[in-house]
Amino acid sequence: MSLALLAVACLMLVTFGYSVTCWLSPFGDCRRCHGMGHGFKTDRKGRTKRGKDCRRCDATGKRIRVGRWIYNRAARTYRAGTR
């Protein structure tokens, strides 16, 4: 019984922590360009060159977190239903 209670408590702690993270910092680094806004390429000599702008984040280097996206969608649906 105590093992199940511990598992539920850990799940609640992780969920609460992610909710606070989405509330305080709704944007995270882009997964494709790692927050740089562009990729890196190397030439034949091995020197790095700036690549093209990232299309996934529109060269901002930021993306909206999944939890914040879900919250925004739910809030938008709620506002549209109460008009």
Distance bins in CASP14 RR format, pairs under 12 A and 6 or more apart:
PFRMAT RR
TARGET T0000
AUTHOR 0000-0000-0000
RMODE 2
METHOD distances of the structure
MODEL  1
1 7 0 0 0 0 0 1 0 0 0 0 0
1 8 0 0 0 0 0 1 0 0 0 0 0
2 8 0 0 0 0 0 1 0 0 0 0 0
2 9 0 0 0 0 0 1 0 0 0 0 0
3 9 0 0 0 0 0 1 0 0 0 0 0
3 10 0 0 0 0 0 1 0 0 0 0 0
4 10 0 0 0 0 0 1 0 0 0 0 0
4 11 0 0 0 0 0 1 0 0 0 0 0
5 11 0 0 0 0 0 1 0 0 0 0 0
5 12 0 0 0 0 0 1 0 0 0 0 0
6 12 0 0 0 0 0 1 0 0 0 0 0
6 13 0 0 0 0 0 1 0 0 0 0 0
7 13 0 0 0 0 0 1 0 0 0 0 0
7 14 0 0 0 0 0 1 0 0 0 0 0
8 14 0 0 0 0 0 1 0 0 0 0 0
8 15 0 0 0 0 0 1 0 0 0 0 0
9 15 0 0 0 0 0 1 0 0 0 0 0
9 16 0 0 0 0 0 1 0 0 0 0 0
10 16 0 0 0 0 0 1 0 0 0 0 0
10 17 0 0 0 0 0 1 0 0 0 0 0
11 17 0 0 0 0 0 1 0 0 0 0 0
11 18 0 0 0 0 0 1 0 0 0 0 0
12 18 0 0 0 0 0 1 0 0 0 0 0
12 19 0 0 0 0 0 1 0 0 0 0 0
13 19 0 0 0 0 0 1 0 0 0 0 0
13 20 0 0 0 0 0 1 0 0 0 0 0
14 20 0 0 0 0 0 1 0 0 0 0 0
14 21 0 0 0 0 0 1 0 0 0 0 0
15 21 0 0 0 0 0 1 0 0 0 0 0
15 22 0 0 0 0 0 1 0 0 0 0 0
15 67 0 0 0 0 0 1 0 0 0 0 0
16 22 0 0 0 0 0 1 0 0 0 0 0
16 23 0 0 0 0 0 1 0 0 0 0 0
17 23 0 0 0 0 1 0 0 0 0 0 0
17 24 0 0 0 0 1 0 0 0 0 0 0
17 25 0 0 0 0 0 1 0 0 0 0 0
17 67 0 0 0 0 0 1 0 0 0 0 0
18 24 0 0 0 0 0 1 0 0 0 0 0
18 25 0 0 0 0 0 1 0 0 0 0 0
18 26 0 0 0 0 0 1 0 0 0 0 0
18 65 0 0 0 0 1 0 0 0 0 0 0
18 66 0 0 0 0 1 0 0 0 0 0 0
18 67 1 0 0 1 0 0 0 0 0 0 0
18 68 0 0 0 0 0 1 0 0 0 0 0
18 70 0 0 0 0 0 1 0 0 0 0 0
18 71 0 0 0 0 0 1 0 0 0 0 0
19 25 0 0 0 0 0 1 0 0 0 0 0
19 26 0 0 0 0 0 1 0 0 0 0 0
19 65 0 0 0 0 0 1 0 0 0 0 0
19 66 0 0 0 0 0 1 0 0 0 0 0
19 67 1 0 0 1 0 0 0 0 0 0 0
19 68 0 0 0 0 1 0 0 0 0 0 0
19 70 0 0 0 0 0 1 0 0 0 0 0
19 71 0 0 0 0 1 0 0 0 0 0 0
20 26 0 0 0 0 0 1 0 0 0 0 0
20 65 0 0 0 0 0 1 0 0 0 0 0
20 67 0 0 0 0 0 1 0 0 0 0 0
20 68 0 0 0 0 0 1 0 0 0 0 0
21 27 0 0 0 0 0 1 0 0 0 0 0
21 28 0 0 0 0 1 0 0 0 0 0 0
21 65 1 0 0 1 0 0 0 0 0 0 0
21 66 0 0 0 0 0 1 0 0 0 0 0
21 67 0 0 0 0 1 0 0 0 0 0 0
21 68 0 0 0 0 1 0 0 0 0 0 0
21 71 0 0 0 0 0 1 0 0 0 0 0
22 28 0 0 0 0 1 0 0 0 0 0 0
22 64 0 0 0 0 1 0 0 0 0 0 0
22 65 1 0 1 0 0 0 0 0 0 0 0
22 66 0 0 0 0 1 0 0 0 0 0 0
22 67 1 0 1 0 0 0 0 0 0 0 0
22 68 1 0 1 0 0 0 0 0 0 0 0
22 69 0 0 0 0 1 0 0 0 0 0 0
22 70 0 0 0 0 1 0 0 0 0 0 0
22 71 1 0 0 1 0 0 0 0 0 0 0
22 72 0 0 0 0 1 0 0 0 0 0 0
23 65 0 0 0 0 0 1 0 0 0 0 0
23 67 0 0 0 0 1 0 0 0 0 0 0
23 68 0 0 0 0 1 0 0 0 0 0 0
23 71 0 0 0 0 1 0 0 0 0 0 0
23 72 0 0 0 0 0 1 0 0 0 0 0
24 65 0 0 0 0 0 1 0 0 0 0 0
24 68 0 0 0 0 0 1 0 0 0 0 0
25 62 0 0 0 0 0 1 0 0 0 0 0
25 63 0 0 0 0 0 1 0 0 0 0 0
25 64 0 0 0 0 0 1 0 0 0 0 0
25 65 1 0 0 1 0 0 0 0 0 0 0
25 67 0 0 0 0 0 1 0 0 0 0 0
25 68 0 0 0 0 1 0 0 0 0 0 0
26 62 0 0 0 0 1 0 0 0 0 0 0
26 63 0 0 0 0 1 0 0 0 0 0 0
26 64 1 0 0 1 0 0 0 0 0 0 0
26 65 1 0 1 0 0 0 0 0 0 0 0
26 66 0 0 0 0 0 1 0 0 0 0 0
26 67 0 0 0 0 1 0 0 0 0 0 0
26 68 1 0 1 0 0 0 0 0 0 0 0
26 69 0 0 0 0 1 0 0 0 0 0 0
26 70 0 0 0 0 0 1 0 0 0 0 0
26 71 0 0 0 0 1 0 0 0 0 0 0
26 72 0 0 0 0 1 0 0 0 0 0 0
27 35 0 0 0 0 0 1 0 0 0 0 0
27 57 0 0 0 0 1 0 0 0 0 0 0
27 60 0 0 0 0 1 0 0 0 0 0 0
27 61 0 0 0 0 1 0 0 0 0 0 0
27 62 1 0 1 0 0 0 0 0 0 0 0
27 63 1 0 0 1 0 0 0 0 0 0 0
27 64 1 0 1 0 0 0 0 0 0 0 0
27 65 1 0 0 1 0 0 0 0 0 0 0
27 66 0 0 0 0 0 1 0 0 0 0 0
27 67 0 0 0 0 0 1 0 0 0 0 0
27 68 1 0 0 1 0 0 0 0 0 0 0
27 69 0 0 0 0 0 1 0 0 0 0 0
27 72 0 0 0 0 0 1 0 0 0 0 0
28 34 0 0 0 0 0 1 0 0 0 0 0
28 35 0 0 0 0 1 0 0 0 0 0 0
28 57 0 0 0 0 1 0 0 0 0 0 0
28 60 0 0 0 0 0 1 0 0 0 0 0
28 61 0 0 0 0 1 0 0 0 0 0 0
28 62 1 0 1 0 0 0 0 0 0 0 0
28 63 1 0 1 0 0 0 0 0 0 0 0
28 64 1 0 0 1 0 0 0 0 0 0 0
28 65 1 0 1 0 0 0 0 0 0 0 0
28 66 0 0 0 0 0 1 0 0 0 0 0
28 67 0 0 0 0 0 1 0 0 0 0 0
28 68 0 0 0 0 1 0 0 0 0 0 0
28 69 0 0 0 0 0 1 0 0 0 0 0
29 35 1 0 1 0 0 0 0 0 0 0 0
29 36 0 0 0 0 1 0 0 0 0 0 0
29 37 0 0 0 0 1 0 0 0 0 0 0
29 54 0 0 0 0 0 1 0 0 0 0 0
29 56 0 0 0 0 0 1 0 0 0 0 0
29 57 0 0 0 0 1 0 0 0 0 0 0
29 60 0 0 0 0 0 1 0 0 0 0 0
29 61 1 0 0 1 0 0 0 0 0 0 0
29 62 1 0 0 1 0 0 0 0 0 0 0
29 63 1 0 0 1 0 0 0 0 0 0 0
29 64 0 0 0 0 0 1 0 0 0 0 0
29 65 0 0 0 0 0 1 0 0 0 0 0
30 36 0 0 0 0 1 0 0 0 0 0 0
30 37 1 0 0 1 0 0 0 0 0 0 0
30 38 0 0 0 0 0 1 0 0 0 0 0
30 39 0 0 0 0 0 1 0 0 0 0 0
30 53 0 0 0 0 0 1 0 0 0 0 0
30 54 1 0 0 1 0 0 0 0 0 0 0
30 55 0 0 0 0 0 1 0 0 0 0 0
30 56 1 0 1 0 0 0 0 0 0 0 0
30 57 1 1 0 0 0 0 0 0 0 0 0
30 58 0 0 0 0 1 0 0 0 0 0 0
30 59 0 0 0 0 1 0 0 0 0 0 0
30 60 1 0 0 1 0 0 0 0 0 0 0
30 61 1 0 1 0 0 0 0 0 0 0 0
30 62 1 0 0 1 0 0 0 0 0 0 0
30 63 1 0 1 0 0 0 0 0 0 0 0
30 64 0 0 0 0 0 1 0 0 0 0 0
30 65 0 0 0 0 0 1 0 0 0 0 0
31 37 0 0 0 0 0 1 0 0 0 0 0
31 54 0 0 0 0 0 1 0 0 0 0 0
31 56 1 0 0 1 0 0 0 0 0 0 0
31 57 0 0 0 0 1 0 0 0 0 0 0
31 61 0 0 0 0 1 0 0 0 0 0 0
31 62 0 0 0 0 0 1 0 0 0 0 0
31 63 1 0 0 1 0 0 0 0 0 0 0
31 65 0 0 0 0 0 1 0 0 0 0 0
31 66 0 0 0 0 0 1 0 0 0 0 0
32 38 0 0 0 0 0 1 0 0 0 0 0
32 39 0 0 0 0 1 0 0 0 0 0 0
32 52 0 0 0 0 0 1 0 0 0 0 0
32 53 0 0 0 0 0 1 0 0 0 0 0
32 54 1 0 1 0 0 0 0 0 0 0 0
32 55 0 0 0 0 1 0 0 0 0 0 0
32 56 1 0 1 0 0 0 0 0 0 0 0
32 57 1 0 0 1 0 0 0 0 0 0 0
32 58 0 0 0 0 0 1 0 0 0 0 0
32 59 0 0 0 0 0 1 0 0 0 0 0
32 60 0 0 0 0 0 1 0 0 0 0 0
32 61 0 0 0 0 1 0 0 0 0 0 0
32 62 0 0 0 0 0 1 0 0 0 0 0
32 63 0 0 0 0 1 0 0 0 0 0 0
33 39 1 0 1 0 0 0 0 0 0 0 0
33 40 0 0 0 0 1 0 0 0 0 0 0
33 50 0 0 0 0 0 1 0 0 0 0 0
33 51 0 0 0 0 1 0 0 0 0 0 0
33 52 0 0 0 0 1 0 0 0 0 0 0
33 53 0 0 0 0 1 0 0 0 0 0 0
33 54 1 1 0 0 0 0 0 0 0 0 0
33 55 0 0 0 0 1 0 0 0 0 0 0
33 56 1 0 0 1 0 0 0 0 0 0 0
33 57 1 0 0 1 0 0 0 0 0 0 0
33 58 0 0 0 0 0 1 0 0 0 0 0
33 59 0 0 0 0 1 0 0 0 0 0 0
33 60 0 0 0 0 1 0 0 0 0 0 0
33 61 1 0 1 0 0 0 0 0 0 0 0
33 62 0 0 0 0 0 1 0 0 0 0 0
33 63 0 0 0 0 1 0 0 0 0 0 0
34 40 0 0 0 0 1 0 0 0 0 0 0
34 54 0 0 0 0 1 0 0 0 0 0 0
34 56 0 0 0 0 0 1 0 0 0 0 0
34 57 0 0 0 0 0 1 0 0 0 0 0
34 61 0 0 0 0 1 0 0 0 0 0 0
34 62 0 0 0 0 0 1 0 0 0 0 0
34 63 0 0 0 0 0 1 0 0 0 0 0
35 54 0 0 0 0 1 0 0 0 0 0 0
35 56 0 0 0 0 0 1 0 0 0 0 0
35 57 1 0 0 1 0 0 0 0 0 0 0
35 59 0 0 0 0 0 1 0 0 0 0 0
35 60 0 0 0 0 1 0 0 0 0 0 0
35 61 1 1 0 0 0 0 0 0 0 0 0
35 62 1 0 0 1 0 0 0 0 0 0 0
35 63 0 0 0 0 1 0 0 0 0 0 0
36 48 0 0 0 0 0 1 0 0 0 0 0
36 50 0 0 0 0 1 0 0 0 0 0 0
36 51 0 0 0 0 1 0 0 0 0 0 0
36 52 0 0 0 0 0 1 0 0 0 0 0
36 53 0 0 0 0 0 1 0 0 0 0 0
36 54 1 0 0 1 0 0 0 0 0 0 0
36 56 0 0 0 0 0 1 0 0 0 0 0
36 57 0 0 0 0 1 0 0 0 0 0 0
36 59 0 0 0 0 1 0 0 0 0 0 0
36 60 0 0 0 0 0 1 0 0 0 0 0
36 61 1 0 0 1 0 0 0 0 0 0 0
36 62 0 0 0 0 0 1 0 0 0 0 0
37 50 0 0 0 0 1 0 0 0 0 0 0
37 51 0 0 0 0 1 0 0 0 0 0 0
37 52 0 0 0 0 1 0 0 0 0 0 0
37 53 1 0 0 1 0 0 0 0 0 0 0
37 54 1 0 1 0 0 0 0 0 0 0 0
37 55 0 0 0 0 1 0 0 0 0 0 0
37 56 0 0 0 0 1 0 0 0 0 0 0
37 57 1 0 0 1 0 0 0 0 0 0 0
37 58 0 0 0 0 1 0 0 0 0 0 0
37 59 1 0 1 0 0 0 0 0 0 0 0
37 60 1 0 0 1 0 0 0 0 0 0 0
37 61 1 0 1 0 0 0 0 0 0 0 0
37 62 0 0 0 0 1 0 0 0 0 0 0
37 63 0 0 0 0 0 1 0 0 0 0 0
38 48 0 0 0 0 0 1 0 0 0 0 0
38 49 0 0 0 0 0 1 0 0 0 0 0
38 50 1 0 1 0 0 0 0 0 0 0 0
38 51 1 0 1 0 0 0 0 0 0 0 0
38 52 1 0 0 1 0 0 0 0 0 0 0
38 53 1 0 1 0 0 0 0 0 0 0 0
38 54 1 0 1 0 0 0 0 0 0 0 0
38 55 0 0 0 0 0 1 0 0 0 0 0
38 56 0 0 0 0 0 1 0 0 0 0 0
38 57 0 0 0 0 1 0 0 0 0 0 0
38 58 0 0 0 0 0 1 0 0 0 0 0
38 59 1 0 0 1 0 0 0 0 0 0 0
38 60 0 0 0 0 0 1 0 0 0 0 0
38 61 0 0 0 0 1 0 0 0 0 0 0
39 48 0 0 0 0 1 0 0 0 0 0 0
39 49 0 0 0 0 1 0 0 0 0 0 0
39 50 1 0 0 1 0 0 0 0 0 0 0
39 51 1 0 1 0 0 0 0 0 0 0 0
39 52 1 0 0 1 0 0 0 0 0 0 0
39 53 0 0 0 0 1 0 0 0 0 0 0
39 54 1 0 0 1 0 0 0 0 0 0 0
39 55 0 0 0 0 0 1 0 0 0 0 0
39 56 0 0 0 0 0 1 0 0 0 0 0
39 57 0 0 0 0 0 1 0 0 0 0 0
39 59 0 0 0 0 1 0 0 0 0 0 0
39 61 0 0 0 0 0 1 0 0 0 0 0
40 46 0 0 0 0 0 1 0 0 0 0 0
40 47 0 0 0 0 0 1 0 0 0 0 0
40 48 1 0 1 0 0 0 0 0 0 0 0
40 49 1 0 0 1 0 0 0 0 0 0 0
40 50 1 0 0 1 0 0 0 0 0 0 0
40 51 1 0 0 1 0 0 0 0 0 0 0
40 52 0 0 0 0 0 1 0 0 0 0 0
40 54 0 0 0 0 0 1 0 0 0 0 0
41 47 0 0 0 0 1 0 0 0 0 0 0
41 48 1 0 0 1 0 0 0 0 0 0 0
41 49 1 0 1 0 0 0 0 0 0 0 0
41 50 1 0 0 1 0 0 0 0 0 0 0
41 51 1 0 1 0 0 0 0 0 0 0 0
41 52 0 0 0 0 1 0 0 0 0 0 0
42 48 1 0 1 0 0 0 0 0 0 0 0
42 49 1 0 0 1 0 0 0 0 0 0 0
42 50 0 0 0 0 0 1 0 0 0 0 0
42 51 0 0 0 0 0 1 0 0 0 0 0
43 49 1 0 1 0 0 0 0 0 0 0 0
43 50 0 0 0 0 0 1 0 0 0 0 0
43 51 0 0 0 0 0 1 0 0 0 0 0
50 59 0 0 0 0 0 1 0 0 0 0 0
51 59 0 0 0 0 0 1 0 0 0 0 0
52 59 0 0 0 0 1 0 0 0 0 0 0
53 59 1 1 0 0 0 0 0 0 0 0 0
53 60 0 0 0 0 1 0 0 0 0 0 0
53 61 0 0 0 0 1 0 0 0 0 0 0
54 60 0 0 0 0 1 0 0 0 0 0 0
54 61 1 0 0 1 0 0 0 0 0 0 0
54 62 0 0 0 0 0 1 0 0 0 0 0
54 63 0 0 0 0 1 0 0 0 0 0 0
55 61 0 0 0 0 0 1 0 0 0 0 0
56 62 0 0 0 0 0 1 0 0 0 0 0
56 63 1 0 0 1 0 0 0 0 0 0 0
56 64 0 0 0 0 0 1 0 0 0 0 0
57 63 1 0 1 0 0 0 0 0 0 0 0
57 64 0 0 0 0 1 0 0 0 0 0 0
62 68 0 0 0 0 0 1 0 0 0 0 0
63 69 0 0 0 0 1 0 0 0 0 0 0
64 70 0 0 0 0 0 1 0 0 0 0 0
64 71 0 0 0 0 0 1 0 0 0 0 0
64 72 1 0 0 1 0 0 0 0 0 0 0
64 73 0 0 0 0 0 1 0 0 0 0 0
65 71 0 0 0 0 1 0 0 0 0 0 0
65 72 0 0 0 0 0 1 0 0 0 0 0
66 72 0 0 0 0 0 1 0 0 0 0 0
66 73 0 0 0 0 0 1 0 0 0 0 0
67 73 0 0 0 0 1 0 0 0 0 0 0
67 74 0 0 0 0 1 0 0 0 0 0 0
67 75 0 0 0 0 0 1 0 0 0 0 0
68 74 0 0 0 0 0 1 0 0 0 0 0
68 75 0 0 0 0 0 1 0 0 0 0 0
69 75 0 0 0 0 0 1 0 0 0 0 0
69 76 0 0 0 0 0 1 0 0 0 0 0
70 76 0 0 0 0 0 1 0 0 0 0 0
70 77 0 0 0 0 0 1 0 0 0 0 0
71 77 0 0 0 0 0 1 0 0 0 0 0
71 78 0 0 0 0 0 1 0 0 0 0 0
72 78 0 0 0 0 0 1 0 0 0 0 0
72 79 0 0 0 0 0 1 0 0 0 0 0
73 79 0 0 0 0 0 1 0 0 0 0 0
73 80 0 0 0 0 0 1 0 0 0 0 0
74 80 0 0 0 0 0 1 0 0 0 0 0
74 81 0 0 0 0 0 1 0 0 0 0 0
75 81 0 0 0 0 0 1 0 0 0 0 0
75 82 0 0 0 0 0 1 0 0 0 0 0
76 82 0 0 0 0 0 1 0 0 0 0 0
76 83 0 0 0 0 0 1 0 0 0 0 0
77 83 0 0 0 0 0 1 0 0 0 0 0
END
